[in-house]
Amino acid sequence: MELINQHTKAIMEGCKERARDAGLNVQTETLEYIVTNKDLLELGPKNMIPTLYDYWVHDVEVLKERGKYGIYPHNPYETVINTRPAISFYNDNNPDWLNVMIFYHVLAHIDFFHNNLYYRHTWDEDFAGQALSDKRTMAMLRSEKGRWVDYVIEFSRGIDNLVDYYGLMSEMDRPEQLNGSKRLDYYFDVFLQQIKGVTVGEYLKELDRYNETVEKYGPVGESVFFAAVSRTYPEFEAMFEKQKDRTKGASKDILGFLEAHSPFLAKEENRWMITVMEMVRKTSLYFQPQLRTKIMNEGWASYWHDKLFLLDDRMKGNEVTYASVNAKVTAMPRVGLNPYALGMRLFSFIEEMADKGRFSFDFRRLKDVNERERFNKRTGTGMDFIFSVRENMNDFTFINTFVDQAFVDRHKLFVSERRANRERGVWEYSVKSRKAESYRQMLLDSLYHPPCIVVDEEKSKDGCLYLDHRFEGKPLVQEFIAGTMMGIEYLWGGRVKLETTEWVAEPEPAYDPLNLFSYMLRKSTAQVKRKKYLERAVYTMEKRQLTRSIVT
């Protein structure tokens, strides 16, 4: 792995200038490396972070990918990671014209990383530097603790998808001077509006009084303000304490809760495990935005490499080859999902609709199909609109807001279903629905959505950790429950319970040897018509033994 040469770097700097002129916000310093396919195979399991801590699963993934590559050789064109400065990797055999296309794609990724609000907790961090520091710490711990370090990593990574990412985002939404002031949040957001039902004028007057008090008294201004509140509303403090008690038992970050409250980790000889767990937790939080913006991120990059490369004079003479390469990246499959293709077409569609003024009330109130087709206000705001979308949305809001019937019809999209043709021994695909609602739901079902499992502190008694799965229509994967809970039990140091909801099918008909034909008929009918119902269950892990009981 080495930095690109000066000739190729000059091409990148030229691409940066044109990207900035088009409106992309790209930082001055970037690092570009030439890598072989072997390098990419080894960096892939580490999310392309060269300095990420070592872990045995990474080696297994490398071996697996080498096996795949031996059978199906492929040539990845680029990879870019969200670091400061941004780092990107390129194959060593790319011609200059292809690098121009790839550089535009990479620069659009960088613009997305630096401007989408779901990445804002990463904007001021040098993750590559932090990862290197963590890697050295991990190596030092391995020299002292041996294989126990990998056990802790294993158990922590089993629940690293349950980190409270949105809790972190909501903390960052609050002004810096208000962080930690839950009393202030409760007073203005709940007490005044929901309990007292004050008018807008009274609310603004109270807000002005708070600002004046803080400005006059400085750091103690909030205490002075609430002293006056207590005289006006004597019941406020008691109601605030009750509210704290009600919200107390809903810790959404299991890793963070274990770090802070585990009796096992609190022991002096085990405190080193918290360091390892925090590395895993921090890494998970850093990569959460990528998981939630895959379609938008790739669509934004594909939109801009297509737009900018077609205007670049350096593509001349390579139009046909570019069309072939670009089609492989952005072709819309008839079955399945290509985030590059879907995202790019959706951004183009949004830009066109905004240019025509079709996100206005005037357009939405039209019922006549012909009038809607002719509607065109020529607002010229399409580019500004997609930049706003890029800044404020994730994949869920992106798809849920803009995938409508017009978009589905334009690109002839549909939801397919397959069934086995036993006579021919093949799968047959057919169109199940062409409705936007069905296609949108199919896309939403494919998005990253970890289960919501929180710590119920009220039920966590007598040394037992009680976990509550907030059921959202998808049950937990049963084969992972035992292993994951065993890891949590180890980190907690005691009994662990998990309350969850599962689909349970009605039992099959009882076997009747005296009337075999009737039994087979009832069984065949039952397999088709067996009803499923939801059942609330509690899994208990104690001394590495898992039991299941029903919540009555």
Sequence and secondary structure as in RCSB ss.txt:
>XXXX:A:sequence
MELINQHTKAIMEGCKERARDAGLNVQTETLEYIVTNKDLLELGPKNMIPTLYDYWVHDVEVLKERGKYGIYPHN
PYETVINTRPAISFYNDNNPDWLNVMIFYHVLAHIDFFHNNLYYRHTWDEDFAGQALSDKRTMAMLRSEKGRWVD
YVIEFSRGIDNLVDYYGLMSEMDRPEQLNGSKRLDYYFDVFLQQIKGVTVGEYLKELDRYNETVEKYGPVGESVF
FAAVSRTYPEFEAMFEKQKDRTKGASKDILGFLEAHSPFLAKEENRWMITVMEMVRKTSLYFQPQLRTKIMNEGW
ASYWHDKLFLLDDRMKGNEVTYASVNAKVTAMPRVGLNPYALGMRLFSFIEEMADKGRFSFDFRRLKDVNERERF
NKRTGTGMDFIFSVRENMNDFTFINTFVDQAFVDRHKLFVSERRANRERGVWEYSVKSRKAESYRQMLLDSLYHP
PCIVVDEEKSKDGCLYLDHRFEGKPLVQEFIAGTMMGIEYLWGGRVKLETTEWVAEPEPAYDPLNLFSYMLRKST
AQVKRKKYLERAVYTMEKRQLTRSIVT
>XXXX:A:secstr
 EE  HHHHHHHHHHHHHHHHHT    S EEEEEE HHHHHHHGGGTT TTS   HHHHHHHHHHHHHHHHS   
  EEEE  SSEEEEEETT  HHHHHHHHHHHHHHHHHHHH GGGGGGTT  HHHHHHHHHHHHHHHHHHHTTHHH
HHHHHHHTTGGGS HHHHHHHHHS GGGTT HHHHIIIIIIIIIIS   HHHHHHHHHHHHHHHHHHGGGHHHHH
HHHHHHH TTHHHHHHHHHHHHHT B  HHHHHHHH HHHHSGGGTHHHHHHHHHHHHHHHHHHHHHSHHHHHHH
HHHHHHHHHHT GGGTT HHHHHHHHHHHH   SSS  HHHHHHHHHHHHHHHHHTTTTSHHHHT   HHHHHH 
      HHHHHHHHHHH  HHHHHHHH  HHHHHHTT  EEEEEEETTTTEEEEEEEE  HHHHHHHHHHTS   
 EEEE TTT  TT EEEEEE  S    HHHHHHHHHHHHHHHTS EEEEEEEEEE       TTSHHHHHHHHHH
HHHH  EEEEEEEEEEETTEEEEEE  
